[in-house]
Amino acid sequence: MPNQESAFLEHLLRKRLDRVPPEIIRSFLEKQSVNVDLIKTKKGLLDKLLGHQSIMKKNETFNQDFDIFIRDYVLSAGVSEYILQVQNTNLVFQWIKKWKNNTFFGQKHKFQIHTSRKLGEGFIKFDKDEEGNISSSLIDEIIPNKNSDNEDTIISLPNSVIFLVASTLDTVYALDGLRQVEYHRTSEFEIVFRKNLSLIEIRGDYKVIKDFVTTAILDNDNPLSMAASIFIGEEEDLQNSLIRISRRRIGIDALRQTLNGSFLNISSIVDGSKTNKIKIYLDELQNWDEETEPLLRELIKKVQPTLDKGRIAFKYKNKKYSFMITKTGGLRFYEYVSEEVVTYLLYFINRIA
């Protein structure tokens, strides 16, 4: 049987795939021996991929390849990410799969499963040389080693995901010509699970995710009831976290230091008579004393301990990436990144959380 638990609705799958750069879609099709030499547009590539997927959806080998393609390239682009710590990720996955009539009601939204997927196993293994430099490599399975702690050196790529659709409970009215119609606004988000990690990632709109999480934790009969949000930011901003009593908080500068990254911009709350917030754009600054202009150096020094938000650049496999820390304690990438890069970042978040 194909390794998929439920099928994608085509328009939602197209929307997801549209976030992926065309060269990655082209490469996948070429590996499937699909001729795309004459296709010059992203729309053409998407049409070809969706057509091929429709033809091959009962082919087990294709479905395995397609699930790995989703795992590595389709999940991470263009949305904010929020991280929860749970006792058992598999129980969360099974609880959602067993919703009565495929529906869970929040306080403001109705949540339904669009599709759930098992994505295949893959891992990043981290090694440290004698000088303390960290290198990484992709592996297909965890091989037990008595001389190392797998939890400290290996992190899983996503091995399953649930795509959800949220519909507002409030009705919206609009005109269709001379006829009034009613509808409910919808939003999509996904919950990402990893094999050897007690963290789950929820990616999408903050307000929708917050409604889902805060409603779920009120019910003692589900495995999210004891979840704790991991909030990236300062103590004063914890009221913006998904769960008010956050059991783990990571400072923005602490995360930057762990990644050996640099700031592209920072913002901070200040106690001025007329100024209550300041934002500073930087040229990959790692430490406040790198600024040679005395007044600016003192300003950065003053605001850095109480950062409100920030954009951090870091390097992975000799390529630079950047992400923003949101006001609500989540992460958002501003350029497309593969899931390997997100996994690398999550490894360091898990280390210091």
Protein Blocks (a to p, Z undefined) as FASTA:
>chain_A
ZZbfbdcdfklmmmmmmmpcfklmmmmmmmnopafklpcbfklmmmmmmmmmmmmmmpmk
lmmmmmmmmmmmmmmgopacdddddfblklmmmmmmmpghhiacdfkbccddfbdcdebj
adddddddfkopacddddfbdcddfkbcfklmgccddfbdcddddddfbdcdddehjacc
dddddddddddddfkbcbdcdeddfklmmmmmmmmmmpmkbcklmgccddeddfklmmmp
mblbacbdcdfklmmmmnopacfbdcdddddfkbcbdcdddehiabfklpmblklmmmmm
mmmmmcfbdcddddeehiacdddddfkopacdfbdcdfklmmmmmmmmmmmZZ
